[in-house]
Amino acid sequence: MDVPLVVIKAGATPTTLITRDNVTTVDVKPVEGILDTTGAGDAFAAGFLVAHLGHASHRDCLVAGHQLAARVLQSPGATMGAR
């Protein structure tokens, strides 16, 4: 495929970002108190894209996605709870 980047996300396993020139892999920090997985993938995408649009490094984009997904995992339904 001729695309600028590909992100491979698979739950708690490391996330990989592939570009034409580089491969970046970031471990997923364990999340305690998981209540619901609904919306976690969408939250990851949102966190990643906001960081990417802000010109963050690829590693920081992946971490931002992980952090937002973790918030959703600790809340019932596709919400982020009160913080």
C-alpha positions in Angstrom: 0.0 0.0 0.0 1.2 3.5 -0.8 0.2 5.2 2.4 2.2 7.6 4.6 1.8 5.6 7.8 0.1 2.6 9.3 -0.7 2.0 12.9 -1.1 -1.6 14.2 -3.0 -1.7 17.5 -4.0 -5.0 19.2 -5.2 -4.5 22.8 -2.5 -4.8 25.4 0.2 -5.9 23.0 2.7 -3.3 21.8 1.5 -0.8 19.2 3.5 -0.4 16.0 3.6 2.6 13.7 5.1 2.0 10.2 6.2 4.7 7.8 8.1 4.4 4.6 11.3 5.2 6.5 10.8 3.9 10.0 9.1 1.5 12.4 8.2 2.7 15.9 6.9 0.3 18.6 5.5 1.4 21.9 4.5 -0.9 24.8 1.1 -0.4 26.3 1.1 0.4 30.0 -1.1 -2.0 32.0 -4.5 -0.5 32.8 -6.0 -1.3 36.2 -9.7 -1.3 36.9 -11.0 -2.0 33.4 -14.8 -1.6 33.4 -15.7 -1.7 29.8 -13.8 -1.9 26.4 -16.5 0.0 24.5 -15.0 2.9 22.7 -11.4 2.2 23.6 -10.3 1.8 20.0 -12.0 5.0 19.0 -10.5 6.8 22.0 -7.0 5.6 20.9 -7.6 6.9 17.4 -8.8 10.3 18.8 -5.8 10.7 21.1 -3.4 9.6 18.4 -4.9 12.0 15.7 -4.9 15.0 18.0 -1.3 14.5 18.8 -0.4 13.9 15.2 -2.2 17.0 14.0 -0.2 18.9 16.7 3.0 17.6 15.0 4.0 15.4 18.0 6.6 12.6 17.4 5.3 9.3 16.3 6.1 7.8 19.8 4.2 10.7 21.5 1.2 10.1 19.2 1.1 6.5 20.2 1.4 7.3 23.9 -1.4 9.9 23.6 -3.6 7.3 22.1 -2.8 4.8 24.8 -3.5 7.4 27.5 -7.0 8.3 26.2 -7.9 4.7 25.6 -6.9 3.9 29.2 -9.3 6.6 30.5 -12.2 5.1 28.5 -11.3 1.5 29.7 -11.8 2.7 33.3 -15.3 4.1 32.7 -18.6 2.4 32.0 -19.7 2.6 28.4 -17.9 4.8 25.9 -17.2 7.6 28.3 -14.2 9.1 30.0 -15.7 9.5 33.5 -15.3 12.6 35.6 -11.7 14.0 35.8 
